[in-house]
């Protein structure tokens, strides 16, 4: 499930608990869909071109599936430096950022 509207993104970024890990930044709020699944929104820097941006989005979606806590809304911000990392390192980095955000909330 994903966050789709601008208002949903803004709510999570405004009200969410934020944390960073390496090249990733996350914002996390209680929420999710009606079934308790996490909704994820991805914000990727636009300066790198659409091919690179979409590759980053695909990798982040897969990583978010592995580390997202249930019943939350999560926004992940990243840039093209993320492509230089091995996938497992990216998953670990995202997991650290999500855990930090949960600890702060």
The 8 nearest C-alpha neighbors of each residue, nearest first, counted from 0:
[[1, 38, 39, 37, 2, 36, 32, 31],
 [2, 0, 38, 39, 40, 3, 37, 72],
 [3, 1, 40, 39, 38, 7, 4, 8],
 [2, 4, 1, 5, 7, 40, 8, 6],
 [5, 3, 7, 6, 2, 8, 9, 40],
 [4, 6, 8, 7, 9, 3, 2, 10],
 [5, 7, 9, 4, 8, 10, 3, 11],
 [8, 6, 10, 4, 9, 5, 2, 11],
 [9, 7, 5, 11, 6, 10, 12, 4],
 [8, 10, 12, 6, 7, 11, 13, 5],
 [11, 9, 13, 7, 8, 12, 14, 6],
 [10, 12, 15, 8, 14, 13, 9, 28],
 [11, 13, 9, 15, 10, 26, 14, 8],
 [12, 14, 10, 11, 9, 15, 8, 26],
 [15, 13, 11, 10, 12, 16, 28, 9],
 [16, 14, 28, 27, 11, 26, 12, 13],
 [15, 17, 27, 26, 100, 104, 28, 103],
 [18, 16, 26, 100, 25, 15, 27, 19],
 [17, 19, 100, 96, 25, 24, 99, 26],
 [20, 18, 24, 96, 23, 25, 21, 17],
 [19, 21, 96, 23, 92, 22, 24, 95],
 [20, 22, 23, 19, 92, 24, 96, 93],
 [21, 23, 77, 20, 81, 80, 24, 78],
 [24, 22, 77, 20, 21, 19, 76, 25],
 [23, 25, 19, 76, 18, 75, 20, 77],
 [24, 26, 75, 18, 74, 17, 76, 19],
 [25, 27, 17, 15, 74, 16, 73, 12],
 [26, 28, 73, 15, 16, 72, 100, 25],
 [29, 27, 15, 72, 71, 11, 30, 16],
 [30, 28, 71, 72, 70, 31, 27, 15],
 [31, 29, 71, 72, 70, 28, 32, 37],
 [30, 32, 70, 71, 37, 38, 72, 36],
 [31, 33, 35, 34, 36, 30, 37, 38],
 [34, 32, 35, 31, 36, 70, 30, 37],
 [33, 35, 32, 36, 31, 70, 37, 69],
 [36, 34, 70, 32, 31, 33, 69, 37],
 [37, 35, 70, 69, 31, 32, 34, 38],
 [36, 38, 31, 71, 70, 69, 72, 39],
 [37, 39, 1, 72, 0, 31, 2, 73],
 [40, 38, 1, 73, 2, 74, 72, 37],
 [39, 41, 74, 2, 1, 73, 75, 42],
 [40, 42, 75, 74, 76, 43, 39, 56],
 [41, 43, 76, 75, 77, 40, 44, 74],
 [44, 42, 77, 78, 76, 52, 45, 41],
 [45, 43, 78, 46, 77, 42, 47, 52],
 [44, 46, 47, 48, 43, 52, 49, 78],
 [47, 45, 44, 48, 79, 78, 52, 49],
 [46, 48, 45, 51, 52, 79, 44, 49],
 [49, 47, 51, 50, 46, 52, 45, 53],
 [48, 50, 52, 51, 53, 47, 45, 54],
 [51, 49, 53, 52, 48, 54, 47, 55],
 [50, 52, 54, 53, 49, 48, 47, 55],
 [51, 53, 49, 55, 54, 50, 48, 56],
 [54, 52, 56, 55, 50, 51, 49, 57],
 [53, 55, 51, 57, 56, 52, 50, 58],
 [56, 54, 52, 58, 53, 57, 59, 51],
 [57, 55, 53, 59, 54, 58, 60, 52],
 [56, 58, 54, 60, 59, 55, 53, 61],
 [57, 59, 55, 61, 56, 60, 62, 54],
 [60, 58, 62, 56, 61, 57, 63, 55],
 [61, 59, 63, 57, 62, 58, 56, 64],
 [60, 62, 64, 58, 59, 63, 57, 65],
 [61, 63, 59, 90, 65, 64, 60, 58],
 [64, 62, 60, 65, 66, 67, 61, 59],
 [65, 63, 61, 62, 66, 67, 60, 59],
 [64, 66, 62, 63, 67, 61, 90, 94],
 [65, 67, 63, 94, 64, 68, 62, 93],
 [68, 66, 63, 64, 65, 69, 37, 97],
 [67, 69, 66, 71, 70, 37, 97, 36],
 [70, 68, 37, 36, 71, 35, 67, 31],
 [69, 71, 35, 31, 37, 36, 30, 29],
 [72, 70, 29, 31, 30, 37, 28, 69],
 [71, 73, 38, 31, 28, 30, 37, 27],
 [74, 72, 27, 39, 26, 40, 38, 71],
 [73, 75, 40, 26, 25, 41, 39, 27],
 [74, 76, 25, 41, 24, 42, 40, 73],
 [77, 75, 42, 24, 43, 23, 41, 25],
 [78, 76, 23, 43, 22, 42, 44, 75],
 [77, 79, 44, 43, 80, 81, 22, 76],
 [78, 80, 81, 82, 47, 77, 51, 55],
 [81, 79, 82, 78, 83, 22, 84, 77],
 [80, 82, 79, 83, 84, 78, 22, 77],
 [83, 81, 84, 80, 79, 55, 85, 54],
 [82, 84, 81, 80, 85, 79, 86, 89],
 [85, 83, 82, 81, 89, 86, 88, 80],
 [84, 86, 88, 87, 89, 83, 82, 81],
 [85, 87, 89, 88, 84, 90, 58, 62],
 [88, 86, 90, 89, 85, 91, 84, 62],
 [89, 87, 91, 85, 90, 86, 92, 84],
 [88, 90, 92, 86, 87, 91, 93, 84],
 [91, 89, 87, 62, 93, 88, 92, 94],
 [92, 90, 94, 88, 89, 93, 95, 87],
 [93, 91, 89, 95, 94, 90, 20, 88],
 [92, 94, 96, 90, 95, 91, 89, 97],
 [93, 95, 91, 97, 92, 66, 96, 90],
 [96, 94, 98, 92, 93, 97, 99, 91],
 [95, 97, 20, 93, 99, 19, 18, 94],
 [96, 98, 100, 94, 99, 95, 101, 93],
 [99, 97, 101, 95, 100, 96, 94, 102],
 [100, 98, 102, 96, 101, 97, 18, 95],
 [99, 101, 97, 18, 103, 98, 102, 16],
 [102, 100, 98, 104, 103, 99, 97, 27],
 [101, 103, 99, 100, 104, 98, 97, 16],
 [104, 102, 100, 101, 99, 16, 17, 18],
 [103, 101, 102, 16, 100, 28, 15, 27]]
